[in-house]
Amino acid sequence: MTLVTIVTLVTVLVLWSSGLVSARLGVHGVEGSFRSSNSATRTVSIRFGIKNNGWTPVTIVGAGRSSSFMRLLRIEDMRTPMTLNPGETTAINFVYQVTDCANITIEEWPIPVRVERLWGTQTIYVDPSPQEPNTSNDSVPEDFEGSSWTLWHVAMASDVCDW
């Protein structure tokens, strides 16, 4: 009985690590990774790499989302569907417009990446945090002090919001 349990556990761990059960995507620095902003239009851009950390190819069919405080305008550098082989990275540039500076959440807000699976679409979340905030802004709300500054969307909002 113990041998069966051990073999089952090892099999489950191997399947999970392989990316067969759940795609294994992560944020990866790429040449040209950047963050930019335009205060006049309250638009912000963040470019980073998404890496397939699994042992099997994964096909990306979509990415990104809007919220009550940021609207996804477009995604650049990505054509879907896009297949990433194991260990492969692709650069993606997300362009957002900050729509409500007063209601930026100080909780994690990862970016969804939708991948094609045999049984349908699966959503994997990636988080390009930490990001450095715009510390030249002297009127930063007290709510945004401390570790919350490392969250990517808060740091980007600090570039265009007049707090």
Contact map, one row per residue, 1 for C-alpha under 8 A:
1111100000000000000000000000000000000000000000000000000000000000000000000000000000000000000000000000000000000000000000000000000000000000000000000000000000000000000
1111110000000000000000000000000000000000000000000000000000000000000000000000000000000000000000000000000000000000000000000000000000000000000000000000000000000000000
1111111000000000000000000000000000000000000000000000000000000000000000000000000000000000000000000000000000000000000000000000000000000000000000000000000000000000000
1111111100000000000000000000000000000000000000000000000000000000000000000000000000000000000000000000000000000000000000000000000000000000000000000000000000000000000
1111111110000000000000000000000000000000000000000000000000000000000000000000000000000000000000000000000000000000000000000000000000000000000000000000000000000000000
0111111111000000000000000000000000000000000000000000000000000000000000000000000000000000000000000000000000000000000000000000000000000000000000000000000000000000000
0011111111100000000000000000000000000000000000000000000000000000000000000000000000000000000000000000000000000000000000000000000000000000000000000000000000000000000
0001111111110000000000000000000000000000000000000000000000000000000000000000000000000000000000000000000000000000000000000000000000000000000000000000000000000000000
0000111111111000000000000000000000000000000000000000000000000000000000000000000000000000000000000000000000000000000000000000000000000000000000000000000000000000000
0000011111111100000000000000000000000000000000000000000000000000000000000000000000000000000000000000000000000000000000000000000000000000000000000000000000000000000
0000001111111110000000000000000000000000000000000000000000000000000000000000000000000000000000000000000000000000000000000000000000000000000000000000000000000000000
0000000111111111000000000000000000000000000000000000000000000000000000000000000000000000000000000000000000000000000000000000000000000000000000000000000000000000000
0000000011111111100000000000000000000000000000000000000000000000000000000000000000000000000000000000000000000000000000000000000000000000000000000000000000000000000
0000000001111111110000000000000000000000000000000000000000000000000000000000000000000000000000000000000000000000000000000000000000000000000000000000000000000000000
0000000000111111111110000000000000000000000000000000000000000000000000000000000000000000000000000000000000000000000000000000000000000000000000000000000000000000000
0000000000011111111111000000000000000000000000000000000000000000000000000000000000000000000000000000000000000000000000000000000000000000000000000000000000000000000
0000000000001111111100010000000000000000000000000000011000000000000000000000000000000000000000000000000000000000000000000000000000000000000000000000000000000000000
0000000000000111111110010000000000000000000000000000011100000000000000000000000000000000000000000000000000000000000000000000000000000000000000000000000000000000000
0000000000000011111111110000000000000000000000000000111100000000000000000000000000000000000000000000000000000000000000000000000000000000000000000000000000000000000
0000000000000011111111100000000000000000000000000000010100000000000000000000000000000000000000000000000000000000000000000000000000000000000000000000000000000000000
0000000000000011011111100000000000000000000000000000000000000000000000000000000000000000000000000000000000000000000000000000000000000000000000000000000000000000000
0000000000000001001111110000000000000000000000000000000000000000000000000000000000000000000000000000000000000000000000000100000000000000000000000000000000000000000
0000000000000000001111111000000000000000000000000001010001000000000000000000000000000000000000000000000000000000001000000001000000000000000000000000000000000000000
0000000000000000111001111100000000000000000000000001110000000000000000000000000000000000000000000000000000000000000000000001000000000000000000000000000000000000000
0000000000000000000000111110000000000000000000000111110000000000000000000000000000000000000000000000000000000000000000000001010000000000000000000000000000000000000
0000000000000000000000011111000000000000000000000111100000000000000000000000000000000000000000000000000000000000000000000000010000000000000000000000000000000000000
0000000000000000000000001111100000000000000000011110000000000000000000000000000000000000000000000000000000000000000000000000011100000000000000000000000000000000000
0000000000000000000000000111110000000000000000011110000000000000000000000000000000000000100000000000000000000000000000000000000000000000000000000000000000000000000
0000000000000000000000000011111010000000000000011000000000000000000000000000000000000000000000000000000000000000000000000000000000000000000000000000000000000000000
0000000000000000000000000001111110000000000000011000000000000000000000000000000000000000001000000000000000000000000000000000000000000000000000000000000000000000000
0000000000000000000000000000111110000000000000000000000000000000000000000000000000000000000000000000000000000000000000000000000000000000000000000000000000000000000
0000000000000000000000000000011111000000000000110000000000000000000000000000000000000000000000000000000000000000000000000000000000000000000000000000000000000000000
0000000000000000000000000000111111100000000001111000000000000000000000000000000000000000001000000000000000000000000000000000000000000000000000000000000000000000000
0000000000000000000000000000000111110000000011110000000000000000000000000000000000000000000000000000000000000000000000000000000000000000000000000000000000000000000
0000000000000000000000000000000011111000000111100000000000000000000000000000000000000000000000000000000000000000000000000000000000000000000000000000000000010000000
0000000000000000000000000000000001111100000111000000000000000000000000000000000000000000000000000000000000000000000000000000000000000000000000000000000000000000000
0000000000000000000000000000000000111110011110000000000000000000000000000000000000000000000000000000000000000000000000000000000000000000000000000000000000010011000
0000000000000000000000000000000000011111111100000000000000000000000000000000000000000000000000000000000000000000000000000000000000000000000000000000000000000001000
0000000000000000000000000000000000001111111000000000000000000000000000000000000000000000000000000000000000000000000000000000000000000000000000000000000000000011100
0000000000000000000000000000000000000111111000000000000000000000000000000000000000000000000000000000000000000000000000000000000000000000000000000000000000000001000
0000000000000000000000000000000000000111111000000000000000000000000000000000000000000000000000001000000000000000000000000000000000000000000000000000000000000000000
0000000000000000000000000000000000001111111100000000000000000000000000000000000000000000000000001110000000000000000000000000000000000000000000000000000000000001100
0000000000000000000000000000000000001111111110000000000000000000000000000000000000000000000000111100000000000000000000000000000000000000000000000000000000000001000
0000000000000000000000000000000000111100011111000000000000000000000000000000000000000000000000111100000000000000000000000000000000000000000000000000000000011011000
0000000000000000000000000000000001111000001111100000000000000000000000000000000000000000000011110000000000000000000000000000000000000000000000000000000000000000000
0000000000000000000000000000000011110000000111110000000000000000000000000000000000000000000011100000000000000000000000000000000000000000000000000000000000000000000
0000000000000000000000000000000111100000000011111000000000000000000000000000000000000000001111000000000000000000000000000000000000000000000000000000000000000000000
0000000000000000000000000011110111000000000001111100000000000000000000000000000000000000001110000000000000000000000000000000000100000000000000000000000000000000000
0000000000000000000000000011110010000000000000111110000000000000000000000000000000000000111100000000000000000000000000000000000000000000000000000000000000000000000
0000000000000000000000001111000000000000000000011111000000000000000000000000000000000000111100000000000000000000000000000000000000000000000000000000000000000000000
0000000000000000000000001111000000000000000000001111100000000000000000000000000000010011110000000000000000000000000000000000000000000000000000000000000000000000000
0000000000000000000000111100000000000000000000000111110011000000000000000000000000011111100000000000000000000000000000000000000000000000000000000000000000000000000
0000000000000000001000011100000000000000000000000011111000000000000000000000000000000110000000000000000000000000000000000000000000000000000000000000000000000000000
0000000000000000111100111000000000000000000000000001111110000000000000000000000000000110000000000000000000000000000000000000000000000000000000000000000000000000000
0000000000000000111000000000000000000000000000000000111110000000000000000000000000000110000000000000000000000000000000000000000000000000000000000000000000000000000
0000000000000000011100000000000000000000000000000000011111000000000000000000000000001100000000000000000000000000000000000000000000000000000000000000000000000000000
0000000000000000000000000000000000000000000000000001011111100000000000000000000000111100000000000000000000000000000000000000000000000000000000000000000000000000000
0000000000000000000000100000000000000000000000000001000111110000000000000000000000111100000000000000000000000000001100000000000000000000000000000000000000000000000
0000000000000000000000000000000000000000000000000000000011111000000000000000000011110000000000000000000000000000001110000000000000000000000000000000000000000000000
0000000000000000000000000000000000000000000000000000000001111110000000000000000111110000000000000000000000000000111100000000000000000000000000000000000000000000000
0000000000000000000000000000000000000000000000000000000000111110000000000000000111000000000000000000000000000000111100000000000000000000000000000000000000000000000
0000000000000000000000000000000000000000000000000000000000011111000000000000000110000000000000000000000000000000111000000000000000000000000000000000000000000000000
0000000000000000000000000000000000000000000000000000000000011111100000000000000000000000000000000000000000000011110000000000000000000000000000000000000000000000000
0000000000000000000000000000000000000000000000000000000000000111110000010010000000000000000001000000000000000011100000000000000000000000000000000000000000000000000
0000000000000000000000000000000000000000000000000000000000000011111000110000000000000000000000000000000000000011000000000000000000000000000000000000000000000000000
0000000000000000000000000000000000000000000000000000000000000001111111110000000000000000000000000000000000000000000000000000000000000000000000000000000000000000000
0000000000000000000000000000000000000000000000000000000000000000111111100000000000000000000000000000000000000000000000000000000000000000000000000000000000000000000
0000000000000000000000000000000000000000000000000000000000000000011111100000000000000000000000000011001000000000000000000000000000000000000000000000000000000000000
0000000000000000000000000000000000000000000000000000000000000000011111100000000000000000000000000111101100000000000000000000000000000000000000000000000000000000000
0000000000000000000000000000000000000000000000000000000000000000011111110000000000000000000000011111000000000000000000000000000000000000000000000000000000000000000
0000000000000000000000000000000000000000000000000000000000000000111111111000000000000000000000011110000000000000000000000000000000000000000000000000000000000000000
0000000000000000000000000000000000000000000000000000000000000001110001111110000000000000000001111000000000000000000000000000000000000000000000000000000000000000000
0000000000000000000000000000000000000000000000000000000000000000000000111110000000000000000001111000000000000000000000000000000000000000000000000000000000000000000
0000000000000000000000000000000000000000000000000000000000000000000000011111000000000000000001110000000000000000000000000000000000000000000000000000000000000000000
0000000000000000000000000000000000000000000000000000000000000001000000011111110000000000000111100000000000000000000000000000000000000000000000000000000000000000000
0000000000000000000000000000000000000000000000000000000000000000000000000111110000000000000111100000000000000000000000000000000000000000000000000000000000000000000
0000000000000000000000000000000000000000000000000000000000000000000000000011111000000000001110000000000000000000000000000000000000000000000000000000000000000000000
0000000000000000000000000000000000000000000000000000000000000000000000000011111101000000001110000000000000000000000000000000000000000000000000000000000000000000000
0000000000000000000000000000000000000000000000000000000000000000000000000000111111000000000000000000000000000000000000000000000000000000000000000000000000000000000
0000000000000000000000000000000000000000000000000000000000011100000000000000011111000000000000000000000000000000000000000000000000000000000000000000000000000000000
0000000000000000000000000000000000000000000000000000000000111100000000000000001111100000000000000000000000000000000000000000000000000000000000000000000000000000000
0000000000000000000000000000000000000000000000000000000000111000000000000000011111110000000000000000000000000000000000000000000000000000000000000000000000000000000
0000000000000000000000000000000000000000000000000000000011110000000000000000000011111000000000000000000000000000000000000000000000000000000000000000000000000000000
0000000000000000000000000000000000000000000000000011000011110000000000000000000001111111110000000000000000000000000000000000000000000000000000000000000000000000000
0000000000000000000000000000000000000000000000000001000111000000000000000000000000111111000000000000000000000000000000000000000000000000000000000000000000000000000
0000000000000000000000000000000000000000000000000001111111000000000000000000000000011111000000000000000000000000000000000000000000000000000000000000000000000000000
0000000000000000000000000000000000000000000000000011111000000000000000000000000000011111100000000000000000000000000000000000000000000000000000000000000000000000000
0000000000000000000000000000000000000000000000000011000000000000000000000000000000011111110000000000000000000000000000000000000000000000000000000000000000000000000
0000000000000000000000000001000000000000000000001111000000000000000000000000000000010011111000000000000000000000000000000000000000000000000000000000000000000000000
0000000000000000000000000000000000000000000000001110000000000000000000000000000000010001111100000000000000000000000000000000000000000000000000000000000000000000000
0000000000000000000000000000010010000000000000111100000000000000000000000000110000000000111110000000000000000000000000000000000000000000000000000000000000000000000
0000000000000000000000000000000000000000000000111100000000000000000000000011110000000000011111000000000000000000000000000000000000000000000000000000000000000000000
0000000000000000000000000000000000000000000011110000000000000000000000000011110000000000001111100000000000000000000000000000000000000000000000000000000000000000000
0000000000000000000000000000000000000000000011100000000000000001000000011111000000000000000111110000000000000000000000000000000000000000000000000000000000000000000
0000000000000000000000000000000000000000001111000000000000000000000000011111000000000000000011111000000000000000000000000000000000000000000000000000000000000000000
0000000000000000000000000000000000000000001110000000000000000000000001111100000000000000000001111100000000000000000000000000000000000000000000000000000000000000000
0000000000000000000000000000000000000000111100000000000000000000000001111000000000000000000000111110000000000000000000000000000000000000000000000000000000000000000
0000000000000000000000000000000000000000011100000000000000000000000011100000000000000000000000011111100000000000000000000000000000000000000000000000000000001001000
0000000000000000000000000000000000000000010000000000000000000000000111100000000000000000000000001111100000000000000000000000000000000000000000000000000000000000000
0000000000000000000000000000000000000000000000000000000000000000000111000000000000000000000000000111111100000000000000000000000000000000000000000000000000000000000
0000000000000000000000000000000000000000000000000000000000000000000010000000000000000000000000000111111100000000000000000000000000000000000000000000000000001000111
0000000000000000000000000000000000000000000000000000000000000000000000000000000000000000000000000001111100000000000000000000000000000000000000000000000000000000000
0000000000000000000000000000000000000000000000000000000000000000000110000000000000000000000000000001111110000000000000000000000000000000000000000000000000000000000
0000000000000000000000000000000000000000000000000000000000000000000010000000000000000000000000000001111111000000000000000000000000000000000000000000000011001000000
0000000000000000000000000000000000000000000000000000000000000000000000000000000000000000000000000000001111110000000000000000000000000000000000000000000001000000000
0000000000000000000000000000000000000000000000000000000000000000000000000000000000000000000000000000000111110000000000000000000000000000000000110001001001000000000
0000000000000000000000000000000000000000000000000000000000000000000000000000000000000000000000000000000011111000000000000000000000000000000000000001001000000000000
0000000000000000000000000000000000000000000000000000000000000000000000000000000000000000000000000000000011111100000000000000000000000000000000000000001000000000000
0000000000000000000000000000000000000000000000000000000000000000000000000000000000000000000000000000000000111110000000000000001000000000000000000000001010000000000
0000000000000000000000000000000000000000000000000000000000000000000000000000000000000000000000000000000000011111000000000000111100000000000000000000000000000000000
0000000000000000000000000000000000000000000000000000000000000011100000000000000000000000000000000000000000001111100000000000111000000000000000000000000000000000000
0000000000000000000000000000000000000000000000000000000000000011100000000000000000000000000000000000000000000111110000000011110000000000000000000000000000000000000
0000000000000000000000000000000000000000000000000000000000011111000000000000000000000000000000000000000000000011111000000011110000000000000000000000000000000000000
0000000000000000000000000000000000000000000000000000000000011110000000000000000000000000000000000000000000000001111100001111000000000000000000000000000000000000000
0000000000000000000000100000000000000000000000000000000001111100000000000000000000000000000000000000000000000000111110001111000000000000000000000000000000000000000
0000000000000000000000000000000000000000000000000000000001111000000000000000000000000000000000000000000000000000011111011100000000000000000000000000000000000000000
0000000000000000000000000000000000000000000000000000000000100000000000000000000000000000000000000000000000000000001111111100000000000000000000000000000000000000000
0000000000000000000000000000000000000000000000000000000000000000000000000000000000000000000000000000000000000000000111110000000000000000000000000000000000000000000
0000000000000000000000000000000000000000000000000000000000000000000000000000000000000000000000000000000000000000000011111000000000000000000000000000000000000000000
0000000000000000000000000000000000000000000000000000000000000000000000000000000000000000000000000000000000000000000111111100000000000000000000000000000000000000000
0000000000000000000000000000000000000000000000000000000000000000000000000000000000000000000000000000000000000000011110111110000000000000000000000000000000000000000
0000000000000000000001000000000000000000000000000000000000000000000000000000000000000000000000000000000000000000011110011111000000000000000000000000000000000000000
0000000000000000000000000000000000000000000000000000000000000000000000000000000000000000000000000000000000000001111000001111100000000000000000000000000000000000000
0000000000000000000000111000000000000000000000000000000000000000000000000000000000000000000000000000000000000001111000000111110000000000000000000000000000000000000
0000000000000000000000000000000000000000000000000000000000000000000000000000000000000000000000000000000000000111100000000011111000000000000000000000000000000000000
0000000000000000000000001110000000000000000000000000000000000000000000000000000000000000000000000000000000000111100000000001111100000000000000000000000000000000000
0000000000000000000000000010000000000000000000000000000000000000000000000000000000000000000000000000000000001110000000000000111110000000000000000000000100000000000
0000000000000000000000000010000000000000000000010000000000000000000000000000000000000000000000000000000000000100000000000000011111100000000000000000000100000000000
0000000000000000000000000000000000000000000000000000000000000000000000000000000000000000000000000000000000000000000000000000001111100000000000000000011100000000000
0000000000000000000000000000000000000000000000000000000000000000000000000000000000000000000000000000000000000000000000000000000111110000000000000000111100000000000
0000000000000000000000000000000000000000000000000000000000000000000000000000000000000000000000000000000000000000000000000000000111111000000000000000111100110000000
0000000000000000000000000000000000000000000000000000000000000000000000000000000000000000000000000000000000000000000000000000000001111100000000000000110000100000000
0000000000000000000000000000000000000000000000000000000000000000000000000000000000000000000000000000000000000000000000000000000000111110000000000000110001110110000
0000000000000000000000000000000000000000000000000000000000000000000000000000000000000000000000000000000000000000000000000000000000011111100000000000000000110110000
0000000000000000000000000000000000000000000000000000000000000000000000000000000000000000000000000000000000000000000000000000000000001111110000000000000000000100000
0000000000000000000000000000000000000000000000000000000000000000000000000000000000000000000000000000000000000000000000000000000000000111110000000000000000000000000
0000000000000000000000000000000000000000000000000000000000000000000000000000000000000000000000000000000000000000000000000000000000000111111100000000000000000100011
0000000000000000000000000000000000000000000000000000000000000000000000000000000000000000000000000000000000000000000000000000000000000011111100000000000000000000001
0000000000000000000000000000000000000000000000000000000000000000000000000000000000000000000000000000000000000000000000000000000000000000111110000000000000000000011
0000000000000000000000000000000000000000000000000000000000000000000000000000000000000000000000000000000000000000000000000000000000000000111111010000000000000000001
0000000000000000000000000000000000000000000000000000000000000000000000000000000000000000000000000000000000000000000000000000000000000000001111111000000000000000001
0000000000000000000000000000000000000000000000000000000000000000000000000000000000000000000000000000000000000000000000000000000000000000000111111000000000000000000
0000000000000000000000000000000000000000000000000000000000000000000000000000000000000000000000000000000001000000000000000000000000000000000011111000000000000000000
0000000000000000000000000000000000000000000000000000000000000000000000000000000000000000000000000000000001000000000000000000000000000000000111111101100001000000000
0000000000000000000000000000000000000000000000000000000000000000000000000000000000000000000000000000000000000000000000000000000000000000000011111111100000000000000
0000000000000000000000000000000000000000000000000000000000000000000000000000000000000000000000000000000000000000000000000000000000000000000000011111100000000000000
0000000000000000000000000000000000000000000000000000000000000000000000000000000000000000000000000000000000000000000000000000000000000000000000001111111000000000000
0000000000000000000000000000000000000000000000000000000000000000000000000000000000000000000000000000000001100000000000000000000000000000000000011111111001000000000
0000000000000000000000000000000000000000000000000000000000000000000000000000000000000000000000000000000000000000000000000000000001111000000000011111111101100000000
0000000000000000000000000000000000000000000000000000000000000000000000000000000000000000000000000000000000000000000000000000000011111000000000000011111101100000000
0000000000000000000000000000000000000000000000000000000000000000000000000000000000000000000000000000000001111000000000000000000011100000000000000011111111100000000
0000000000000000000000000000000000000000000000000000000000000000000000000000000000000000000000000000000000000000000000000000001111100000000000000000111111110000000
0000000000000000000000000000000000000000000000000000000000000000000000000000000000000000000000000000000100001000000000000000000000000000000000000000001111111000000
0000000000000000000000000000000000000000000000000000000000000000000000000000000000000000000000000000000111000000000000000000000000001000000000010001111111111100000
0000000000000000000000000000000000000000000000000000000000000000000000000000000000000000000000000000000000000000000000000000000000111100000000000000111111111110000
0000000000000000000000000000000000101000000100000000000000000000000000000000000000000000000000000000000000000000000000000000000000101100000000000000000111111111000
0000000000000000000000000000000000000000000100000000000000000000000000000000000000000000000000000100100100000000000000000000000000000000000000000000000011111111100
0000000000000000000000000000000000000000000000000000000000000000000000000000000000000000000000000000000000000000000000000000000000001110100000000000000001111111111
0000000000000000000000000000000000001010000100000000000000000000000000000000000000000000000000000000000000000000000000000000000000001100000000000000000000111111100
0000000000000000000000000000000000001111011100000000000000000000000000000000000000000000000000000100000000000000000000000000000000000000000000000000000000011111110
0000000000000000000000000000000000000010010000000000000000000000000000000000000000000000000000000000100000000000000000000000000000000000000000000000000000001111111
0000000000000000000000000000000000000000000000000000000000000000000000000000000000000000000000000000100000000000000000000000000000000000101000000000000000000101111
0000000000000000000000000000000000000000000000000000000000000000000000000000000000000000000000000000100000000000000000000000000000000000111110000000000000000100111
